[in-house]
Amino acid sequence: MATSPALEAALAEVRQLQQANWPAGVPRAVEYPLGTQGLVDYLRHWASARPDTVAIAFYGCEISYAEYDELSDRFAGWLLANGAVAGDRIGVNLGNCPQFHVAMLGILKIGAVHVPISPMLREHELAHELSDAGVTIVLTQPALAPFVESVRERTPVRLVATTDLSDMLTEQAVGAPFEVTDPAATDWREIMESPRAEPIPTDPDALAALNYTGGTTGMPKGCEHTQRHMVYTAATATLAMGRQVGENPPTALAFLPVFWIAGEDFGILLPLVNGGTVVLIVRWDARVVLESIERYRVTSMVGTVDNYVELMGSPGFAGRDLSSLDTPMAVSFVLELDSDTRSRWRAATGHVLREGSYGMTETHTADTITLGFQSDDYDLSGDPVFCGLPVPGTDILIVDPDGTPVPVGEQGQIIMRSPSIMTGYYRDTAATADALRDGWLQTGDLGKFSERGALHYLARNKEMIKTNGMSVFPSEVEALLMLHPAIEAAAVVPKPDRDRGQVAFAFVQLVDGDATTAEELVGWARENMAGYKVPEIEILDLLPMTATGKVRKGDLFALVEEH
């Protein structure tokens, strides 16, 4: 796709700078050893080449590549037996468990579309995603099935099946934070008795996943991703660790939710494409993390800076052997990575803790390389947050509000193009046209390049709130609040929070004569939106408005500072 001469000239300049400062040991080009970019093909390859290698470890349950391939074939066979066809959207409404991986690959094996659905969603959010995506079959947990059934008549869903987190465990489960239940109580055993689906050719460019994300307007939108996007992301994330695909297969510890795209990248795609192992846990637990690193000789992990600080403060940390963990990556949210934290970690483990990567759901999230900039803490000496160089094949520029490139060192909007950028927003041509311009994604984020051509992320789009690392979009919270019959108007802004980074704060205007209290509105919000989105609420007689009828959010930013 053609790009303006000004963008191409700026790109040539910044590429030259980046190549001159390319980290030693990081490959400059992506290699695909199978000659394909179909994710399904990698599973089949490793099932043949390394059949007995553990692909997924989950509280004592160990699934080999041969089993992973067979189980996902059986899930694919179950889908076909229940009338699913290529192109159908299949919802996976699960927390972290091996069944998530099995279902995702089974869905892709029949050419259907994987729709990961957060278990934290409540009624209106769930109804929106199921309806917007056109989901026809849902795999969910028994505890979540009532939510799905409660909205089913508002959606195209025709079949709901269940599996419990423990369905693939035995009574000898190791450290599971949930009860091991009878697998006969769910549909999983029957699903796994289905005949294996016959292999079909993989189309790496067909729609393969709808990953939902919020935005500056309305409810979440589905980002269209393909298997090619997935394999490119996994391959370049491997390069960013100083390896080529298939070299020294990693053992990755995954506690980030795999229904989020970052969790998918590092908990499903990267281990799978490399023929490595994922040690999967349902949620953060410092004790379980330390035990897992030692037991499985974990090599890579992505967590918040807060997670690493907690590990170092854990009882018995000094006696743990963490020497295998040579690729610990941190994400700065509440706490930012600094020299002191890095120094403590290096002294304790012998390895360097570094920032993870820059990215968005629209880009598949693993877009930059931070490896190789840790000498003398160069990456910590400039403006936070250091994101490094674009992975091979990805281009990043910084532009002013008119879309004109700014000189290196100056601030502006981050724009990006790469082989993993979404095809578009599902069934939303207007939003797609606004986000993708001549092949460049308009991120809305503020950033700049250092003198070495490294990206620094300076600020998120004002319209996004980060609560414990989770994205909260004011427009989505506003849309949900407006479903309450007492609310005439609502406006949401971020409020700083010492423990969570930020929280949503809603100013609402009630329908004339209504006496609903803020406490009652918060209670309603808890029942109708994911917990991390629930805002603090203040009722105003009138929201501050401009002459053209728009809310003056600048006034609300000032008001929230008083709280």
N, C-alpha and C positions, 0 to 999 in steps of 0.2 A: 504494500500500500504506500502511495506517495506521501512524503513528508515535506514540509516547507523547507526551502533552502536555509533559512535561519536556524531551524532545529537541526538540520543535518550538519551545518557548519559547527554549531555548538557541540553536537555529539562527537564529531571528529576530534575536536579539541579535548574534550573530557576523556574520550577513549584513549587518546595518546598519553594523557596524564596517568590514567589508571593502569595502562600496560607498563609504563615506566616504573610503577610502584607495586607491580603484581607480587604477591607473597611467594617466596621460595617454597617449593613443595606443594603448591596448589596447582593442579592441572589447569591449562588454559582452554581446553576444549572438552566437550562431552563425548564420551564413547558409549555406544550401546552394544554390549557383547553379543546379544541375541539378534541384532539387526532388526529389532522391532520395537515399537512403542505401545504395545498392548500389554496392560497390566496382567491380564489373565495368562498371557504367554509366559510371563516370568514365573508364575506359580507352577504352571505345568512343567517348565524347565527344571526348576529346583526339585520338584517332586520326583523327577527322573534322575537328576544328577546327584541330589543329596536327600534321598527319601527318608533317611532315619534322623536327619538333623532336626532338632527341636525348633519349630517355627514359632509357637506360642506357648509360653509358660504362665500359668494362672493359679496361684495358691496351691501348688502341688500337682495340678493337672498339666501334663506336657503333651502337646500335639505336634507330631512330626509333619514334615512337608508332604509326605505321602498321604497322611491322614487329612491334612488341611485341604489337599486337592480332592480327596474322595468326599469329605463332608460337604464341601462347597458344590461338588457335582450333585450330591443328593439334595441339597437345598434347591439347586437349579431344577432338578427333576420334580421336586414337590411343587415349585412354581408352575412348571409346565402342566403338571397334572391338575392344577387348579385354574387353568385357563390363561395364565400369563403368557404374553408374547413380547417380542422385541419392541422396545419403545415404551412399554408400560412403566409407570412410575411406582416403585415399591418402597414403602416407608419402613425404616428401621428405627424403632423408638426404644432404644436400650442404653443402659449405662455400659461401662467398660466390662466386657466379657468376651470370651472366644467366639460366641455365637454371632457377635457383631461382625467380626472379620469373616466368618464363614458365610453369613448372609450377604455381605457386600460382594464377595467374590462370586457367590452363586448368582446373584442378580446380574452381574456383569457377564457371566458365562452364557446367559440366554439373550444378551443384547438389550436387557431392560435397563432402567435408570434408577440408580441408588439415591434415595432421599433420606439422609440422616436427620432424625428429629430429636431434639433435646428432650430428655425426660423431665426437665424442669419446667416445660411449658404448661400453662394452664388453659382453661377452656377456650377463650377467644383466640389466643395465640395458636393453639393446636388446630382449631377449626380453620384458621386462616391458612396455615401451611399445608394441611391435607387438601384443602379445597383448591388453593392456588396452584399447587403442583399437580393436581389431578390424581392423587394417590388412590390405587385400587386395592392393594393388599398391604397390610401392616403387620409387622412382627413386633410385639411389645412384651413388657413384663406383666405378670399377673396384677401387681399393685397399680400399674398404669392403665390396664385395660378398661377400667370404668371411665376414665377420662376420654379414651378413644370412643367408647360406646356412647358417651353422653353427647358427642358432637357428630356421630356417624351419619345421621340423617341429613346433615348440612354439607356432606362431602360425598365424593364418588366411591368411598371405601365400601367394598363388597365382602371382604374377608379379613378377619382379625385372628391372628394366631399368637400364642404366648410361649415364652420361655423364661425361666427364672435364672438369675445370675449364677446360681449354683448347679444348673442342670448338667454341667460337664465335670462336676467335682464328685469326690467320694466322701465318705465320712471321715477320711484321713486328710481332709483339706488342711493346708498349712497356713495358719494366720488369717483366714478369710474373715472379714468384718461383718459377716452376715451368716444366718443359719443355713445349713445345707438341708434342702427340702427334698421331698420325693419327686424325682423327675417325671413320674407317671401323672403328676398333677397338672402338667402343662402339655403343650402340643409338640415339644421338641423331639421326644422319642419317636413319635409317629413320623415327623418330618424326616428324621435321620434314617427311617426305614424305607424311604422312597427310593425307587431305582435311580441309578446315576444317569444324569442327562448326557446325551452324546455330544462330543465337542463340536463346536461350529467355529468358522473362521472369525477372528477378532477384527472389528473395524475400529482402529484407534481414534478416528475422528468423529465417530457417532456420539451423540449425547449420552453421557455415562453417569453423571451425577448432577443433582441440584443441591447446592450448598447454600442455605439461607443466611442472609445477613441483613442488618438494618441499614438505614440511610437517612438522608436529610428530609425525606418526605415519606409519610405514610408508614404502612406495615412492612415487615421484612420482604426482601426480594430474593428469588432463587438465582444464584450464579450458575450459569451453564458451564460444566466442565466435562472434558473428555478423558479417555484413558491416556491419550498422548500428553495431555496436561499433567496427569498424575505421574507418569513415568519420567517426564522431563524434570518435574519437581524433585522426585526421589533421586534422580541421577545427579542433578546439580547440587542438591543438599549433600550428597556423598562427596562431590568435588570439594565442597566447602569445608569438609573435614580432612582434606588432604589426600583423598583416595579416589580411585576410579571404581566404577560399579563392579562388584564381585570380588574386589581385593579385600582381604581381611574382613570377611562378613561381620558386621557389628552385632553386639548384643545390647539392645536398647531397652532401658527402663521407661515404661510409659504409664504415667498416672494422669496426664492431661486427658480430658474427656475426648474419646476418639470420634464423638459425634460433632466436635468442632474440627475445623479443617486443619489447624495446627496439630491437634492430637492425631488426626488421620495421617498427616505427613510423616510424623516421627514415630507413631505407634503402629501404623499399618504399612504405608507405602515404602518408606526407606528400608526397614528390615526385609520386606518381601522382595523388593527389586534386587537387593544385595544377597539374597539367600541367607539372611541372618536370623537372629532370634529376637522376639519382643517379649520382655518380662512385663506382663500386664497386671496392674492393680487397679481397683475401682476408684480409689481416691488417695490423696496424700496422707501418708502415715510415716513419720520419720523412722520409727523402729522397723517397720516392714521394708522401707527403702534401704536402710543400712544392711539388713539381713539379706535382701535380694541381691544387692551389689556384690556381697561376699559370696553368696551361694552360686550365682550364675556368672560371676566374673564380668559384670556389666561394664561395657566400654563407653556408652553414651547416655546422656540424660539431659532433658530440657526441663527447667523449673524456674520459679521466680527467685530473685535474690533472697527474698524472705525464706524460701525453702532451704537454701544453702546455709543461711545464718542459723536456722533452727537445727539443721543437722549438726553443725559445729557445736551447738549448745546441748546436744542430746547426751544423756548418761552413757558412758562407755565409748563415746565417739573416738577418743584417743587410741583405744585398743582395736579399732576396726581396720581391716585391710581394704583400702579403697584404691590400691595401686592399679587396678585394671581400668578404672574410670578415667580414660585419657582424653575424653571429649565431653567435659561438663560444660553445659551452656546455660546461661542465665538470661532472664527477661526482667528488665527494670520496670516495675510498676509502682508499688507502694515504696519499697526501698530501691535505690539505684545502686548499681555496681560501682564500687569505689576501690581505691588502692588498698585500704585497710582490709576490706573483706577479701579481696584477691590475695593479699599477702598471708592472711590467716589460712585460707584454703590451700594455698601452695605449700605452706609450712606443714600442714597436716597431711596432705595427700601426695605431694610431689608434682601435681598437675596444675595447669593454669585455667582459672575460671574466666570465661569470656562471654560477651553478649551473644545472643542467639542469632537473630536475623530480622530484617525488616520485611513486612509483607501484609497483605490483606486477603480476605476471602476471595475477592475478585482476581487476585494474582496467584492464588494457591499458597501464599504466605512465606515461602522460603526463597527470598529473592536476592540476598546479599551474603557476602563472605566476610567474616570478622577475623578469621584465622590469620596469624602472621603480623598483627599490629600490636602485640602485647609487650614488645621490648620497651623498657623504660616507661611502661604504662602509657604509651602514646595514645592508645584508644580511649583512655580515661582523662586525658589532659585537656581536651577541647570541650566544645559544647556537647552536652548530652542530648540524645543518646547516640553513641557511635554505632553505625550500622555496616560500615565497611564498603567493599566494592561490589558491583552487580555480579551475579553469577554469570558464567559464560552463556552468551545468547540473549541476555537481558540488557536492555538499555534504560538508563534513568537520566532525566534532566530536571533542572530547576528553572521554573519560569515565573514571570511576573503575572499580575492579574489579567493582562491582555494576551497571555500565552507566549510572550517573547522571552527567550532564554536570558538569564542573568549571568554576570561574570562569576567565575569560581570564587567562593568565599562569601557571596551575597545570598540573602535569604529569598525564598520564594516557594511556590507550590511544587511538590514532587509529582512528576508525571512519569509514566513507565510504559514500556512495551516489552513483551516477551512471549515465548511459545506456550506459556502456561496461563496467560490472561484469559479470563472467561470469554466464551463466544458471545455472550450477552446476558442480560437479565431475562429470565424466562417470561415470555408473553408480556413484555414491557418494552416496546420499541422506543418510547419517548425517553425512559430512564437510560436505556442502552445508548441512544444517540447523545445524551448529555454526558455520559461517563466515558464513552469511547469516541475519540475524535481523531480521525486519520490514523487509527491503530494505536493511539496513545491513551492510556487510562489516566483520567484526571483524579488523583487520589484525594485532593482536598487537604492533604497534610502539608505542614510547613517544614522545610529542610534547607540544607545547604551542603556544598562540597568543601572538604578541607583542601589544603594545598597538595595533598597526595591523591586527590580525586575520590576520597572516601565520603560516603553519605553520612550526614548527621541529621537525625530526626529531631526536630526542635519542638514541635507542638502538633497535637492532633487537631483535626477539624473541630472547630468550636461546637459543632453540633453533636459531638460524640463524648460520652462520659465513660470513664474506665473505673469499674468497681471490682476490686480484687482481681484485676486483669481481664475482666469480662466487659465486653462492649455493650453499652446501653445507649440507644439512640432516642433522644428526646421526642422526635416525631412519632416513634412507635408508642412510647409511653403516653404521649398526648392523645393518640388515636384510641388507645385502650381506655383512657380516662373518659373520653367523650362518649363511651358506651354507657356510662352511668347516667341514669335519667335526671339526676339532680344537677349535673354539671352543664353549664352553658358554654363555658370556654376554659381552656387549660393551656398553660405554657410551662415547659420544663427546662431547667438549667442545671449545670453541675454545681455541687456544693463540696468544697474541700472536706476531707475526712481523714483524721490522723491514722486510723487503722486500715481503712479500705481504699485510700487514695482519693476517691471521689464517690459521692452518692447523688442520685437524682433528687431534685427538689422541685416540686410542682406548685405553682401558683394557680388557683382555680377561681373561677367566677361561677356562682350558683344561679340556677334559674330563679327568677323573681319570686320571692315569697318562700323559697325552700329553706328549711332549718337544719339540713344535714350538717353534721359536724366533721371537722378534719379527721378526727379519730375514726369515725364511721367510714369515711372515704378510704383511709389507709387499710382498714379491715377488709373492705371490698376489694381493694387492689391486691391484697395478699391472696385472695381466692381466685383472682382472674389474671394474674401475670406471674411470671417466674420471680422467685424471691429476690434475686439480685436487682431486679428492675423496679421493685416497689419503692415509690418515692416518699420522702417526707412531704407533707402537704400543708400549705397555708391558704386560707380563703381570703380573697380580696373582694371588696365591693365591686370594683371594676379593674380589669387588666389595663395597664398603660398601652395606649394604641397610637399609631401614627395617623396622619391625616388620610392616608390611603387604606386604613383599616387593618394594618399589620401590628402585631404585638411588638412593643419596644423592649426587646430582650436585654438591651443595655441597661435599662432601668431595673430589670429583674436581677441582673448580675449584681448591681449595687445593693439591692434589697437582701439578697441571699448572704452577702458579706456581714450583715447585721446579726445573723443567726449563729 
